[in-house]
Amino acid sequence: MSTSKNLLEPVAIVGIACEFAGDIHSANDLWHTLKHSQDVGSAIPRDRLNLESYCAHMFNKDNDGQFRQKLIRGGYLLSNNQWDMFEPSFFGLSDAEAGSIDPCHRLLMLKFVHLLDDAGYSMEKMHGSKTSVHIGQFSTDHAITSFHMEPEHRSRFHGPNSLLYNAAARLSYHFNLQGPNVSLDVACSSSLEAVHLAVQSLRTNEADMAICGGVNAVYSPETLLYSSIMGALSPDGRSRSFSVDANGYAKGDGLGLLLLKRLSDAERDNDRIYCVLRDVLSNHDGSEDKNSFVVPSAAGQTRLLKDIYKQADFDPRCIFYVEAHGTGTPIGDPIEANCLGQFFNRSCFDPPLLIGSVKSNLGHTEGVAGIAGLIKIAMCMHHRTIPPNMHFTSLNPNIEAERYNLHVVQHSVPFPSGNNIDSIAMGINSFGIGGNNVHAIVEEYQTNNNYAFLQRISQQLLLKRTISHAHLAIFVFADIKQLQEQINAFLVEETLSGLSISVRPTISLAKICFVFSGQGPQWWAMGRQLYEIEPVFTRWIQLIDAEMMKINNGEWRLLEELIGKTSEDESRINDTNIAQPALFVIQVGFAALLVSWNIYPSTIVSHSVGDQAAAFVAGRLTLQEAVRIVYHRSRL
């Protein structure tokens, strides 16, 4: 149940994952591209699609060549390698089912793992958590291409896997996330609308953590043809936000994901906090001040700005920069820029309102556009610098920049510094072609806790590099005296700065099968390395050796046959009376080792001599019974 305390509680961004054109695999890659103004656009490769071939029959009617000029020739597209990183078995999928899943949804599943890694969380910690998932997706290319398949080539998976609800549902299913789950399409503002819904789910306590973002893919000729005909796209595949030579937006592939938590929870858990969402709000233009369904409305955008800054009780004069929608269209850019200028109302005596758009770097990633801009802002906060807009020559003359003291960022702008400077705040716009508008207020996070980040990194390393220890104690100290104080506090179960206690979360893996083999795969010296380095395995080998000695009256020893023989020539491992007990002890010891790592089977299958080990591990036989059966069976 929500309380007045958390109705407008700030929300922290604690994890980021992304994938964009130019082999951008992470937020750090993105920052490098933005900082150095690298052009990651390219021509549309023929192995993806050949639009001219698809439209060849239409050129006969194109007497003046206008249609050919409108066709898109370039964009900001992921490479084949970026699409082909998915490993079905990691997610418990067959190759056949994975092939039927929208490539966007496969990429979402893969990058979700990267998101957790960035936030310092394990999949075990997320398993069964009250985590909401909100994913925006505008592209339907997978459904279009699936519907074109011949009926005999369609599997039973293609129907359900072709629909957009899978975007969010796949993440909740594969990672057992049990909060609200929404896939949404409000066109180009879908991903920032997803952030809006995620923030609401945290503030109403429907969720303890929230995953939000968007994904976009461009590969069906139908989609590119319709976009070309519409006339809003840049034929040369470049977005020139706010520039006089802007000729439309360039399409782009991409993905962006954020992990959000209530700020108080993130501080409690010592999360690394990129920045803070003060508020997010959305509205619709309605039909006011619109002469076309697809034309943006200054009235709708102005209403949204007034509403969010009033609701958040946030002074617009504190906004240093606005990450604009900035598609690079001759109509849309002036409407947005003048609306921002009129609302923020900076005089020539005030600091200017800086504006820019990540679309000049990555193209218009449509359903991902809002989250791409938000990730850019988060990295600006992290590096305390605003990178320049690309492909900007001079200002669109319809933008009243001088009147409103607007400046398009054309070079790197460092954040102001000094003792009297408050934390930096920025705004971000995202608009959908259907009239949906979203705005967010983002604030720099400042903390005096010097230990939180080191503790988080230490915990992340311990979780990855230790196997069987459930309890973790992390000490971050500057000298021996401080360490001694922390150890003393730990021993009496007191809290102290720099000391963090954690328990490794465990889950029951529901789809693990243990297979116990029959005679044949045995080999000389098998199991020796495990015997030397794994105490659990060693203990079980010794235990079963002792039980076997009771039955065979010391006729021979398992330990001698497995560990004691110094050469293959003197080994008797292929004698049936030795091989079968040896396979039994190795398989039982290895199963015990897996269980010590919290790896449990849901299914056990066996063949021939493996039946006795399987029966013991399954609890159908006692150890004494299983050893006795193995001994007598091997003598038949």
Sequence and secondary structure as in RCSB ss.txt:
>XXXX:A:sequence
MSTSKNLLEPVAIVGIACEFAGDIHSANDLWHTLKHSQDVGSAIPRDRLNLESYCAHMFNKDNDGQFRQKLIRGG
YLLSNNQWDMFEPSFFGLSDAEAGSIDPCHRLLMLKFVHLLDDAGYSMEKMHGSKTSVHIGQFSTDHAITSFHME
PEHRSRFHGPNSLLYNAAARLSYHFNLQGPNVSLDVACSSSLEAVHLAVQSLRTNEADMAICGGVNAVYSPETLL
YSSIMGALSPDGRSRSFSVDANGYAKGDGLGLLLLKRLSDAERDNDRIYCVLRDVLSNHDGSEDKNSFVVPSAAG
QTRLLKDIYKQADFDPRCIFYVEAHGTGTPIGDPIEANCLGQFFNRSCFDPPLLIGSVKSNLGHTEGVAGIAGLI
KIAMCMHHRTIPPNMHFTSLNPNIEAERYNLHVVQHSVPFPSGNNIDSIAMGINSFGIGGNNVHAIVEEYQTNNN
YAFLQRISQQLLLKRTISHAHLAIFVFADIKQLQEQINAFLVEETLSGLSISVRPTISLAKICFVFSGQGPQWWA
MGRQLYEIEPVFTRWIQLIDAEMMKINNGEWRLLEELIGKTSEDESRINDTNIAQPALFVIQVGFAALLVSWNIY
PSTIVSHSVGDQAAAFVAGRLTLQEAVRIVYHRSRL
>XXXX:A:secstr
   TTTTT  EEEEEEEEEETTTB SHHHHHHHHHTT    EE  TTT  HHHHTGGGGGG TTSHHHHHS  EE
B   HHHHS   GGGGT  HHHHHHS HHHHHHHHHHHHHHHHHT  HHHHTT  EEEEEEE   HHHHHHHTS 
GGG  TTHHHHTSTTHHHHHHHHHTT  S EEEE  GGGHHHHHHHHHHHHHHTTS SEEEEEEEE    HHHHH
HHHHHT B TTS   TTBTT   B BB EEEEEEEEEHHHHHHTT    EEEEEEEEEE TTTT SSTTS  HHH
HHHHHHHHHHHTT  GGGEEEEE      TTHHHHHHHHHHHHH   TTS  EEEE THHHH B GGGHHHHHHH
HHHHHHHHTEE   SS  SB TTS HHHHTEEE  S EE   STT    EEEEEEE TTSEEEEEEEE      S
SHHHHHHHHHHHHHH SS  EEEEE  SSHHHHHHHHHHHHTT   TTEEEEE      TT EEEE  SS   TT
TTHHHHHH HHHHHHHHHHHHHHHHHHTTS  HHIIIII  STTT  TTSHHHHHHHHHHHHHHHHHHHHHTT  
 SEEEE TTHHHHHHHHTTSS HHHHHHHHHHHHT 
